[in-house]
């Protein structure tokens, strides 16, 4: 795809703020004036419900099986500029159904191709596993954003995810890279939080976002109302943090474009 930039938001460890980050980063980037698509690739469909969408028929399951075109599945959200490609619990069976498909790891990439010129950014909320749904997301993506909870087991399993990203890059998607790690559920009063941040930064360096997402009750409440944090409580600490994250994300993208342009001029 030549225009849209696609990012998988992935971590096989559950409960790290992955869907919260997918919803609110996508909403924040849209509020900043970009055309954004959020894809719910988790059979739990929390990103779908978290944006207040009700799916009567037609969702990601049908796109992956090639039954419905992507543009027919898009849903408007309350955030101008943000569209949703929803999921339902049916998605849980798609991996078994895709087993007989040739090129099954690239079904999502192929399905999204007609949308290449319609959006600036696409975010994919991956399931908490490294199964075929996540492999499809990594095969379609330019980059990976990894939410990481500030707790004792933060780095547990991260090596396996990085290894999977490396394998997908080698065999399916040579453009794939880790765009950044986002520290979530950050409690600056907790000594362990600072220790985790130091360890992650020592290991991943500048890949770690400067913006951290705090523990915030309003962030936990927003999905039950079917709203991103900006529509639920724009003045909350969670909303301010995700807006800063969206700005930092776009700044990284601007720097990437400038480097690419400079490299093109030198060559």
N, C-alpha and C positions, 0 to 999 in steps of 0.2 A: 504494500500500500504506500502511495507516494506522499500523501498529505497528512492524514491523521497519525498522531503519536499514541501508541498503545502501551499501557502499563498494567501489569499483573500485580495485584496486591496479595501477597502470599506469605503464609507461614503455616506449616502443617500442625503446629501446636495451637490448640483451641484456646479461646478466652484471652487473646492478646490485644483485642481492640481492632481486629482486622476489618470487620464489617463497618464498625464505627468510623474507622479511617477512610474506608472506601466511600461511604456516603458523604462524609463531611469534607473530605478533600475534593471530591468531584463537585459538590455544591459550591465550595469556596472558589474553585477555579472558574466555574460558571458565573458566579457573582462578579468575578473580576473581568468578565467580558468575553470569555472563550465559549466556543460551542463544544459541549461535553456530552459524552455518552457513558453511562454506567451500566455495566453488564453484571447481572447476578448469576454467577456460575456455581453457586452453592445450593444443593438440594434443600437445605433448611430455609432458603428463600428469605433470609433476614434483611437483606438489602432491599428486596421488593417490598416487604411489609414496612420496613423502616422509612420508606418514602411514601407510604400510604397508598400503594398501588394494589388494586385487586385484579387478578388475572382470571378471567372467565375461560378463555381458550387462547392457545398460541403463546409459547414462551421458548426459552432457550433449547429445551429438549427437541422441539420441532425444527429449529434451525440446524442443530447438530446432525440430525437425521436427514437433512435436506428436504424436509416436507414443506417448509414455509420460508419465504425470503425474509431477510433481516429487516428490511424497511417496513414490512407488514406487522412486525412484532413490537415496534417502538411505542413507548408510552410517554405522554407528557407528564411532567412533575410540577409541583408548585414553584420550583425555582426556574425562572426564565433562563433559557439556554441549556438546561439540563434535561436530557431524555434518558429513559430507562429501558433496557432490554431485560425483562423479568424472568424469574424462575418459579417453579413449583416443585412440590415433593416428587412428582413424576421423574424429575431429573435424576433421581437416585438410581434408576434402572438403565440410564443411557450408556454407561460404561459396558455393561453386558451386551447391549444391542450393537455397540460399535465394534465389538471384537472381530466380527467378520468383515469389517470395512477395510478396504485398501486405503492407506494413508489416513487412518483414523486419528492420528495425532494432530492432523492439520485441518480437521473439519471446521473448527471455529475460525481459523484464519481465512479459509475459503468462503465461509458464510459471511464474513465481515467485509470482504473485498468491495462489494457494491457501495459501501458506506464511506469509502476512503476520502471522498471530497466533501462529505457532509459535516464532518466534525474536526475540531482542532485536537482534542484529546479524548481518549477512551480509557476508562479504568475498569478492570475486571476483578470482581470480588471472588477470590478462589475459595474452594472448600478447605477445611482443615485436614488435608491429606495430600499425598503426592501421587494420587491416582491419575486416571486418564483425563479427567476434567481439568486438573491443574496442568498436566502436560500440554493439553490443548491451549490453555491460556498462555503458557510460556512459549509455545510455538508461534502464537499470534503476536506476541508482545515485542516491543522494542526494549523495554526495561522492566525491572522488577523492583517494587517497593516493599520492604519487609518491616511490618510493625513488630516491635519487640517490647514485651512487658518488662517493667523494672522490678524483677523479682529474682530469687535465688537461682531458679532454673531457667533463666532467660536464654542462656546460650545452649541449653539442652536441645538437641535436634537441629540446631542451626547449621551445623556442619553438613548434615544430610541434605538440607535444602540447597546449600551452596553447591554441593556435589551434583545434585539434580540439575541445577541451573547450568552448571558446566557441561554436563552430558547433553542437555538439550541444545546448548550453543554449538557443541561439536557435531551433533548428528542431525539436528532439525532446523536450527535457527541461528546462523552465525552472527547475526546482529545483536543478539540478546546480551544485556549487561545488567548489573545490579545498580539501579539508579540511586538507591539510598535506603537507610534504615531509620525508622521512626521510633523513638522511645515513647511508650504509652504508659498510662496509669502512674505518672511521675509524681512522687511525693517528696518534695525537697526537705521535709523534716526528718525523713528516714535516711539513716546512714547507709543502709543497704542500697538504696536508690542511687546514691552518688558512687558507690563502689561498682555497681553494675554499669553505670554510665562510663566510668573510667575504663573498665575492662573492655567494653564494646568499642569505645573510641580507640583504645590502644591497638585493638585487633583490626578495626575497619577504617580508622582514620577519618578522612574527609567524607567518606560515604555516609557517616552518621549526620543526620539533620541537626542543625543547631536548635531548631524549634522542638520542644518536648510537649507532650500532651499530658496535662495533669489529671489526677483523679478528680472527677467532678460529677456530682449527683445529677446535674442537669443533662450531661451527656448520656447518662444511663436512662434518664426518663424520656428523652426525645423520641427514641424509636417506638415506644408504646403509643405515642401520639401520631405516628406516621410522618414525622417531620425531621429534616436535618436540624442541627443545633441552631443554625442561623434564623430559622423560622420559629423555633421553639423558645429560645432565650438568647437573643443576639448579644446581650451584655454579659453573659456568663463567661467564666474563665475558659471553659471548653470552646466556646465560639471564638473567642479572641485567639486561642492557641491554633485552632484549625485554620483561621484566616491567615495567621502568620505562616503556617505550614504551606498553604496554597501559594502565598507570595514567594516563599523560599523555593518551592517547586518550580514556579515559572521563572524565577531568576536562574536556577540551574539550567533550565531549558534554553534561556536566552544565551547563557555562556556557552552552552553546547553548540548552538547555531553559529555564534561568532567564531568559535574555534574551527568549525567545519568550513565556514566561509574563508577564513584566513588560510587554512590548509589548501583549499581549492585555488586561491590566488597564487600561492607559492609553487604549486604544481603546474 
